[in-house]
């Protein structure tokens, strides 16, 4: 199980959509504790609009990521549209010439998305944002790539790293967004963006496993 067909990427994207739809209330509930309380609502709106437009169309993984990113950037409010939009568009661009996507390819795609995201936001690991999920997940993939591990094994480790990173935000003080105004009072609640990022990475990883050849 070394790669999956880029052209067969639609199930991965729809799995990501379902994950957000199924957890929209949970995400808004978390966000409501220290933020605006609309994270799940906004994410569900953007992902559902993407689903409505593209669920019956043939999409490669990289094309779908770019279209999903564009939808999120243009259709949902707040900061998360540009953040997730930039991440997914960057990933999609990095995979534009790929026929098969290997572990090294997926790592490079997420690397490109992370790099583009770092150009528009100042948040870094430890700042109680989705970066606390994304950064350790990417680092896990890098290590698995260097060790030439099995793709499925790498995805399992990536999911674990993403969860640990997301869980860590509970004990962090928010430095960005509305939650940052609460100072020490933001400690004790996980960051909603870090949770949605964990859910998306998990859904993506599980769906990729189903397509591995």
ChimeraX attribute file (.defattr): number of C-alpha atoms within 10 A of each C-alpha:
attribute: neighborCount
match mode: 1-to-1
recipient: residues
	/A:1	12
	/A:2	14
	/A:3	21
	/A:4	21
	/A:5	17
	/A:6	21
	/A:7	17
	/A:8	16
	/A:9	22
	/A:10	22
	/A:11	18
	/A:12	23
	/A:13	27
	/A:14	21
	/A:15	19
	/A:16	20
	/A:17	23
	/A:18	17
	/A:19	20
	/A:20	26
	/A:21	18
	/A:22	12
	/A:23	18
	/A:24	20
	/A:25	17
	/A:26	17
	/A:27	26
	/A:28	20
	/A:29	18
	/A:30	21
	/A:31	22
	/A:32	16
	/A:33	16
	/A:34	23
	/A:35	20
	/A:36	15
	/A:37	17
	/A:38	20
	/A:39	26
	/A:40	24
	/A:41	18
	/A:42	21
	/A:43	27
	/A:44	24
	/A:45	20
	/A:46	23
	/A:47	24
	/A:48	19
	/A:49	18
	/A:50	22
	/A:51	17
	/A:52	9
	/A:53	12
	/A:54	17
	/A:55	15
	/A:56	9
	/A:57	10
	/A:58	13
	/A:59	19
	/A:60	23
	/A:61	25
	/A:62	27
	/A:63	22
	/A:64	24
	/A:65	25
	/A:66	23
	/A:67	19
	/A:68	25
	/A:69	27
	/A:70	20
	/A:71	22
	/A:72	27
	/A:73	22
	/A:74	12
	/A:75	17
	/A:76	20
	/A:77	16
	/A:78	13
	/A:79	13
	/A:80	17
	/A:81	21
	/A:82	22
	/A:83	22
	/A:84	23
	/A:85	25
	/A:86	26
	/A:87	24
	/A:88	30
	/A:89	26
	/A:90	24
	/A:91	28
	/A:92	25
	/A:93	16
	/A:94	19
	/A:95	25
	/A:96	15
	/A:97	11
	/A:98	15
	/A:99	15
	/A:100	16
	/A:101	23
	/A:102	19
	/A:103	23
	/A:104	17
	/A:105	16
	/A:106	20
	/A:107	22
	/A:108	18
	/A:109	25
	/A:110	23
	/A:111	22
	/A:112	22
	/A:113	23
	/A:114	21
	/A:115	15
	/A:116	18
	/A:117	22
	/A:118	16
	/A:119	9
	/A:120	11
	/A:121	13
	/A:122	9
	/A:123	16
	/A:124	14
	/A:125	15
	/A:126	16
	/A:127	18
	/A:128	32
	/A:129	26
	/A:130	26
	/A:131	25
	/A:132	29
	/A:133	30
	/A:134	25
	/A:135	19
	/A:136	21
	/A:137	26
	/A:138	21
	/A:139	16
	/A:140	22
	/A:141	29
	/A:142	20
	/A:143	15
	/A:144	21
	/A:145	19
	/A:146	10
	/A:147	10
	/A:148	12
	/A:149	15
	/A:150	14
	/A:151	24
	/A:152	19
	/A:153	12
	/A:154	21
	/A:155	24
	/A:156	17
	/A:157	17
	/A:158	26
	/A:159	25
	/A:160	17
	/A:161	23
	/A:162	31
	/A:163	23
	/A:164	16
	/A:165	26
	/A:166	28
	/A:167	19
	/A:168	19
	/A:169	28
	/A:170	17
	/A:171	16
	/A:172	20
	/A:173	22
	/A:174	26
	/A:175	18
	/A:176	14
	/A:177	14
	/A:178	12
	/A:179	22
	/A:180	17
	/A:181	14
	/A:182	14
	/A:183	12
	/A:184	13
	/A:185	13
	/A:186	24
	/A:187	18
	/A:188	15
	/A:189	20
	/A:190	24
	/A:191	32
	/A:192	28
	/A:193	25
	/A:194	26
	/A:195	26
	/A:196	23
	/A:197	23
	/A:198	27
	/A:199	21
	/A:200	22
	/A:201	22
	/A:202	22
	/A:203	21
	/A:204	21
	/A:205	21
	/A:206	18
	/A:207	19
	/A:208	23
	/A:209	18
	/A:210	12
	/A:211	16
	/A:212	16
	/A:213	10
